[in-house]
Amino acid sequence: MILNDINKKYNFFEKIIPLEHPRYIMQYNSKNMKTFFNKYLVALKNV
């Protein structure tokens, strides 16, 4: 992943966690919003 390589080189963040953009979820995957919401919660709890 390109972002991870850049982050390793410049040490911007400890870790990069890729998540879907909220607008993408609302426009194209609103039926699965609970799944994405849970994915966000798990990611935020593990930071």
PyMOL Python script that loads the backbone (N, CA, C, O; Angstrom):
from pymol import cmd

cmd.read_pdbstr("""\
ATOM      1  N   MET A   1       0.843  -1.176   0.000  1.00  0.00           N
ATOM      2  CA  MET A   1       0.000   0.000   0.000  1.00  0.00           C
ATOM      3  C   MET A   1       0.887   1.237   0.000  1.00  0.00           C
ATOM      4  O   MET A   1       1.823   1.333   0.793  1.00  0.00           O
ATOM      5  N   ILE A   2       0.605   2.146  -0.853  1.00  0.00           N
ATOM      6  CA  ILE A   2       1.430   3.338  -1.026  1.00  0.00           C
ATOM      7  C   ILE A   2       1.422   4.221   0.219  1.00  0.00           C
ATOM      8  O   ILE A   2       2.469   4.728   0.622  1.00  0.00           O
ATOM      9  N   LEU A   3       0.260   4.409   0.830  1.00  0.00           N
ATOM     10  CA  LEU A   3       0.193   5.260   2.022  1.00  0.00           C
ATOM     11  C   LEU A   3       1.037   4.709   3.162  1.00  0.00           C
ATOM     12  O   LEU A   3       1.678   5.472   3.884  1.00  0.00           O
ATOM     13  N   ASN A   4       1.044   3.415   3.327  1.00  0.00           N
ATOM     14  CA  ASN A   4       1.874   2.815   4.377  1.00  0.00           C
ATOM     15  C   ASN A   4       3.356   3.032   4.105  1.00  0.00           C
ATOM     16  O   ASN A   4       4.126   3.263   5.037  1.00  0.00           O
ATOM     17  N   ASP A   5       3.760   2.962   2.856  1.00  0.00           N
ATOM     18  CA  ASP A   5       5.163   3.197   2.503  1.00  0.00           C
ATOM     19  C   ASP A   5       5.570   4.634   2.812  1.00  0.00           C
ATOM     20  O   ASP A   5       6.644   4.873   3.364  1.00  0.00           O
ATOM     21  N   ILE A   6       4.721   5.579   2.460  1.00  0.00           N
ATOM     22  CA  ILE A   6       4.999   6.991   2.743  1.00  0.00           C
ATOM     23  C   ILE A   6       5.050   7.219   4.249  1.00  0.00           C
ATOM     24  O   ILE A   6       5.922   7.928   4.752  1.00  0.00           O
ATOM     25  N   ASN A   7       4.116   6.615   4.953  1.00  0.00           N
ATOM     26  CA  ASN A   7       4.080   6.776   6.404  1.00  0.00           C
ATOM     27  C   ASN A   7       5.328   6.199   7.064  1.00  0.00           C
ATOM     28  O   ASN A   7       5.857   6.792   8.004  1.00  0.00           O
ATOM     29  N   LYS A   8       5.801   5.062   6.589  1.00  0.00           N
ATOM     30  CA  LYS A   8       7.025   4.470   7.140  1.00  0.00           C
ATOM     31  C   LYS A   8       8.225   5.385   6.911  1.00  0.00           C
ATOM     32  O   LYS A   8       9.097   5.516   7.770  1.00  0.00           O
ATOM     33  N   LYS A   9       8.251   6.008   5.750  1.00  0.00           N
ATOM     34  CA  LYS A   9       9.385   6.867   5.409  1.00  0.00           C
ATOM     35  C   LYS A   9       9.398   8.146   6.247  1.00  0.00           C
ATOM     36  O   LYS A   9      10.454   8.559   6.726  1.00  0.00           O
ATOM     37  N   TYR A  10       8.228   8.778   6.430  1.00  0.00           N
ATOM     38  CA  TYR A  10       8.164  10.082   7.086  1.00  0.00           C
ATOM     39  C   TYR A  10       7.581  10.049   8.503  1.00  0.00           C
ATOM     40  O   TYR A  10       7.570  11.066   9.196  1.00  0.00           O
ATOM     41  N   ASN A  11       7.103   8.890   8.925  1.00  0.00           N
ATOM     42  CA  ASN A  11       6.567   8.727  10.286  1.00  0.00           C
ATOM     43  C   ASN A  11       5.495   9.754  10.651  1.00  0.00           C
ATOM     44  O   ASN A  11       5.567  10.390  11.703  1.00  0.00           O
ATOM     45  N   PHE A  12       4.503   9.910   9.777  1.00  0.00           N
ATOM     46  CA  PHE A  12       3.399  10.819  10.065  1.00  0.00           C
ATOM     47  C   PHE A  12       2.517  10.274  11.188  1.00  0.00           C
ATOM     48  O   PHE A  12       2.125  11.011  12.092  1.00  0.00           O
ATOM     49  N   PHE A  13       2.212   8.987  11.124  1.00  0.00           N
ATOM     50  CA  PHE A  13       1.309   8.347  12.079  1.00  0.00           C
ATOM     51  C   PHE A  13       1.907   7.031  12.543  1.00  0.00           C
ATOM     52  O   PHE A  13       2.769   6.460  11.876  1.00  0.00           O
ATOM     53  N   GLU A  14       1.441   6.553  13.697  1.00  0.00           N
ATOM     54  CA  GLU A  14       1.873   5.235  14.161  1.00  0.00           C
ATOM     55  C   GLU A  14       1.317   4.145  13.259  1.00  0.00           C
ATOM     56  O   GLU A  14       2.003   3.172  12.946  1.00  0.00           O
ATOM     57  N   LYS A  15       0.064   4.317  12.843  1.00  0.00           N
ATOM     58  CA  LYS A  15      -0.619   3.297  12.067  1.00  0.00           C
ATOM     59  C   LYS A  15      -1.676   3.956  11.182  1.00  0.00           C
ATOM     60  O   LYS A  15      -2.316   4.924  11.591  1.00  0.00           O
ATOM     61  N   ILE A  16      -1.854   3.437   9.981  1.00  0.00           N
ATOM     62  CA  ILE A  16      -2.907   3.903   9.081  1.00  0.00           C
ATOM     63  C   ILE A  16      -3.954   2.802   8.982  1.00  0.00           C
ATOM     64  O   ILE A  16      -3.643   1.653   8.667  1.00  0.00           O
ATOM     65  N   ILE A  17      -5.193   3.174   9.254  1.00  0.00           N
ATOM     66  CA  ILE A  17      -6.300   2.216   9.196  1.00  0.00           C
ATOM     67  C   ILE A  17      -7.225   2.631   8.053  1.00  0.00           C
ATOM     68  O   ILE A  17      -7.929   3.634   8.169  1.00  0.00           O
ATOM     69  N   PRO A  18      -7.236   1.887   6.967  1.00  0.00           N
ATOM     70  CA  PRO A  18      -8.101   2.256   5.836  1.00  0.00           C
ATOM     71  C   PRO A  18      -9.565   1.944   6.129  1.00  0.00           C
ATOM     72  O   PRO A  18      -9.918   0.832   6.521  1.00  0.00           O
ATOM     73  N   LEU A  19     -10.406   2.955   5.927  1.00  0.00           N
ATOM     74  CA  LEU A  19     -11.850   2.806   6.093  1.00  0.00           C
ATOM     75  C   LEU A  19     -12.554   3.461   4.912  1.00  0.00           C
ATOM     76  O   LEU A  19     -12.020   4.374   4.282  1.00  0.00           O
ATOM     77  N   GLU A  20     -13.747   2.985   4.627  1.00  0.00           N
ATOM     78  CA  GLU A  20     -14.525   3.566   3.545  1.00  0.00           C
ATOM     79  C   GLU A  20     -14.957   4.983   3.933  1.00  0.00           C
ATOM     80  O   GLU A  20     -15.231   5.267   5.099  1.00  0.00           O
ATOM     81  N   HIS A  21     -15.011   5.856   2.940  1.00  0.00           N
ATOM     82  CA  HIS A  21     -15.430   7.231   3.178  1.00  0.00           C
ATOM     83  C   HIS A  21     -16.925   7.254   3.490  1.00  0.00           C
ATOM     84  O   HIS A  21     -17.697   6.552   2.836  1.00  0.00           O
ATOM     85  N   PRO A  22     -17.349   8.051   4.481  1.00  0.00           N
ATOM     86  CA  PRO A  22     -18.768   8.089   4.842  1.00  0.00           C
ATOM     87  C   PRO A  22     -19.707   8.443   3.683  1.00  0.00           C
ATOM     88  O   PRO A  22     -20.821   7.925   3.607  1.00  0.00           O
ATOM     89  N   ARG A  23     -19.266   9.310   2.799  1.00  0.00           N
ATOM     90  CA  ARG A  23     -20.127   9.664   1.664  1.00  0.00           C
ATOM     91  C   ARG A  23     -20.337   8.462   0.741  1.00  0.00           C
ATOM     92  O   ARG A  23     -21.439   8.246   0.238  1.00  0.00           O
ATOM     93  N   TYR A  24     -19.290   7.695   0.526  1.00  0.00           N
ATOM     94  CA  TYR A  24     -19.400   6.476  -0.281  1.00  0.00           C
ATOM     95  C   TYR A  24     -20.426   5.530   0.339  1.00  0.00           C
ATOM     96  O   TYR A  24     -21.256   4.948  -0.359  1.00  0.00           O
ATOM     97  N   ILE A  25     -20.354   5.389   1.648  1.00  0.00           N
ATOM     98  CA  ILE A  25     -21.298   4.506   2.338  1.00  0.00           C
ATOM     99  C   ILE A  25     -22.725   5.004   2.150  1.00  0.00           C
ATOM    100  O   ILE A  25     -23.619   4.224   1.825  1.00  0.00           O
ATOM    101  N   MET A  26     -22.937   6.289   2.352  1.00  0.00           N
ATOM    102  CA  MET A  26     -24.292   6.845   2.257  1.00  0.00           C
ATOM    103  C   MET A  26     -24.841   6.769   0.835  1.00  0.00           C
ATOM    104  O   MET A  26     -26.024   6.484   0.647  1.00  0.00           O
ATOM    105  N   GLN A  27     -24.002   7.019  -0.163  1.00  0.00           N
ATOM    106  CA  GLN A  27     -24.483   7.050  -1.549  1.00  0.00           C
ATOM    107  C   GLN A  27     -24.663   5.664  -2.154  1.00  0.00           C
ATOM    108  O   GLN A  27     -25.640   5.417  -2.860  1.00  0.00           O
ATOM    109  N   TYR A  28     -23.737   4.770  -1.885  1.00  0.00           N
ATOM    110  CA  TYR A  28     -23.722   3.508  -2.617  1.00  0.00           C
ATOM    111  C   TYR A  28     -23.991   2.270  -1.769  1.00  0.00           C
ATOM    112  O   TYR A  28     -24.321   1.212  -2.304  1.00  0.00           O
ATOM    113  N   ASN A  29     -23.854   2.393  -0.462  1.00  0.00           N
ATOM    114  CA  ASN A  29     -24.007   1.214   0.393  1.00  0.00           C
ATOM    115  C   ASN A  29     -24.867   1.486   1.619  1.00  0.00           C
ATOM    116  O   ASN A  29     -24.610   0.932   2.687  1.00  0.00           O
ATOM    117  N   SER A  30     -25.860   2.309   1.484  1.00  0.00           N
ATOM    118  CA  SER A  30     -26.680   2.649   2.651  1.00  0.00           C
ATOM    119  C   SER A  30     -27.405   1.426   3.221  1.00  0.00           C
ATOM    120  O   SER A  30     -27.747   1.407   4.403  1.00  0.00           O
ATOM    121  N   LYS A  31     -27.638   0.417   2.395  1.00  0.00           N
ATOM    122  CA  LYS A  31     -28.278  -0.812   2.891  1.00  0.00           C
ATOM    123  C   LYS A  31     -27.391  -1.521   3.912  1.00  0.00           C
ATOM    124  O   LYS A  31     -27.886  -2.210   4.803  1.00  0.00           O
ATOM    125  N   ASN A  32     -26.094  -1.350   3.776  1.00  0.00           N
ATOM    126  CA  ASN A  32     -25.127  -2.021   4.656  1.00  0.00           C
ATOM    127  C   ASN A  32     -24.531  -1.075   5.690  1.00  0.00           C
ATOM    128  O   ASN A  32     -23.433  -1.315   6.193  1.00  0.00           O
ATOM    129  N   MET A  33     -25.238  -0.014   6.006  1.00  0.00           N
ATOM    130  CA  MET A  33     -24.688   1.003   6.896  1.00  0.00           C
ATOM    131  C   MET A  33     -24.306   0.438   8.265  1.00  0.00           C
ATOM    132  O   MET A  33     -23.292   0.847   8.831  1.00  0.00           O
ATOM    133  N   LYS A  34     -25.084  -0.481   8.802  1.00  0.00           N
ATOM    134  CA  LYS A  34     -24.756  -1.060  10.110  1.00  0.00           C
ATOM    135  C   LYS A  34     -23.412  -1.784  10.076  1.00  0.00           C
ATOM    136  O   LYS A  34     -22.635  -1.714  11.028  1.00  0.00           O
ATOM    137  N   THR A  35     -23.151  -2.470   8.989  1.00  0.00           N
ATOM    138  CA  THR A  35     -21.878  -3.183   8.850  1.00  0.00           C
ATOM    139  C   THR A  35     -20.711  -2.201   8.873  1.00  0.00           C
ATOM    140  O   THR A  35     -19.716  -2.421   9.563  1.00  0.00           O
ATOM    141  N   PHE A  36     -20.843  -1.113   8.108  1.00  0.00           N
ATOM    142  CA  PHE A  36     -19.777  -0.111   8.074  1.00  0.00           C
ATOM    143  C   PHE A  36     -19.644   0.601   9.416  1.00  0.00           C
ATOM    144  O   PHE A  36     -18.535   0.899   9.861  1.00  0.00           O
ATOM    145  N   PHE A  37     -20.772   0.870  10.052  1.00  0.00           N
ATOM    146  CA  PHE A  37     -20.755   1.519  11.359  1.00  0.00           C
ATOM    147  C   PHE A  37     -19.989   0.659  12.361  1.00  0.00           C
ATOM    148  O   PHE A  37     -19.160   1.166  13.116  1.00  0.00           O
ATOM    149  N   ASN A  38     -20.269  -0.636  12.364  1.00  0.00           N
ATOM    150  CA  ASN A  38     -19.552  -1.549  13.259  1.00  0.00           C
ATOM    151  C   ASN A  38     -18.068  -1.615  12.923  1.00  0.00           C
ATOM    152  O   ASN A  38     -17.229  -1.719  13.818  1.00  0.00           O
ATOM    153  N   LYS A  39     -17.744  -1.555  11.639  1.00  0.00           N
ATOM    154  CA  LYS A  39     -16.341  -1.559  11.219  1.00  0.00           C
ATOM    155  C   LYS A  39     -15.616  -0.321  11.762  1.00  0.00           C
ATOM    156  O   LYS A  39     -14.479  -0.418  12.223  1.00  0.00           O
ATOM    157  N   TYR A  40     -16.277   0.839  11.704  1.00  0.00           N
ATOM    158  CA  TYR A  40     -15.712   2.072  12.254  1.00  0.00           C
ATOM    159  C   TYR A  40     -15.519   1.947  13.763  1.00  0.00           C
ATOM    160  O   TYR A  40     -14.475   2.325  14.293  1.00  0.00           O
ATOM    161  N   LEU A  41     -16.524   1.417  14.450  1.00  0.00           N
ATOM    162  CA  LEU A  41     -16.422   1.271  15.905  1.00  0.00           C
ATOM    163  C   LEU A  41     -15.260   0.372  16.308  1.00  0.00           C
ATOM    164  O   LEU A  41     -14.508   0.700  17.225  1.00  0.00           O
ATOM    165  N   VAL A  42     -15.113  -0.742  15.634  1.00  0.00           N
ATOM    166  CA  VAL A  42     -14.009  -1.662  15.935  1.00  0.00           C
ATOM    167  C   VAL A  42     -12.668  -0.972  15.686  1.00  0.00           C
ATOM    168  O   VAL A  42     -11.744  -1.094  16.491  1.00  0.00           O
ATOM    169  N   ALA A  43     -12.566  -0.253  14.579  1.00  0.00           N
ATOM    170  CA  ALA A  43     -11.310   0.431  14.252  1.00  0.00           C
ATOM    171  C   ALA A  43     -10.974   1.494  15.294  1.00  0.00           C
ATOM    172  O   ALA A  43      -9.818   1.625  15.699  1.00  0.00           O
ATOM    173  N   LEU A  44     -11.976   2.252  15.728  1.00  0.00           N
ATOM    174  CA  LEU A  44     -11.728   3.307  16.714  1.00  0.00           C
ATOM    175  C   LEU A  44     -11.408   2.742  18.097  1.00  0.00           C
ATOM    176  O   LEU A  44     -10.611   3.324  18.833  1.00  0.00           O
ATOM    177  N   LYS A  45     -12.012   1.635  18.449  1.00  0.00           N
ATOM    178  CA  LYS A  45     -11.724   1.023  19.754  1.00  0.00           C
ATOM    179  C   LYS A  45     -10.308   0.463  19.809  1.00  0.00           C
ATOM    180  O   LYS A  45      -9.704   0.410  20.880  1.00  0.00           O
ATOM    181  N   ASN A  46      -9.781   0.049  18.674  1.00  0.00           N
ATOM    182  CA  ASN A  46      -8.453  -0.571  18.635  1.00  0.00           C
ATOM    183  C   ASN A  46      -7.322   0.413  18.395  1.00  0.00           C
ATOM    184  O   ASN A  46      -6.177   0.001  18.208  1.00  0.00           O
ATOM    185  N   VAL A  47      -7.615   1.676  18.395  1.00  0.00           N
ATOM    186  CA  VAL A  47      -6.569   2.677  18.150  1.00  0.00           C
ATOM    187  C   VAL A  47      -5.811   2.937  19.423  1.00  0.00           C
ATOM    188  O   VAL A  47      -4.886   3.749  19.436  1.00  0.00           O
TER     189      VAL A  47
END
""", "prot")
cmd.dss("prot")
cmd.show_as("cartoon", "prot")
cmd.util.cbc("prot")
cmd.orient("prot")
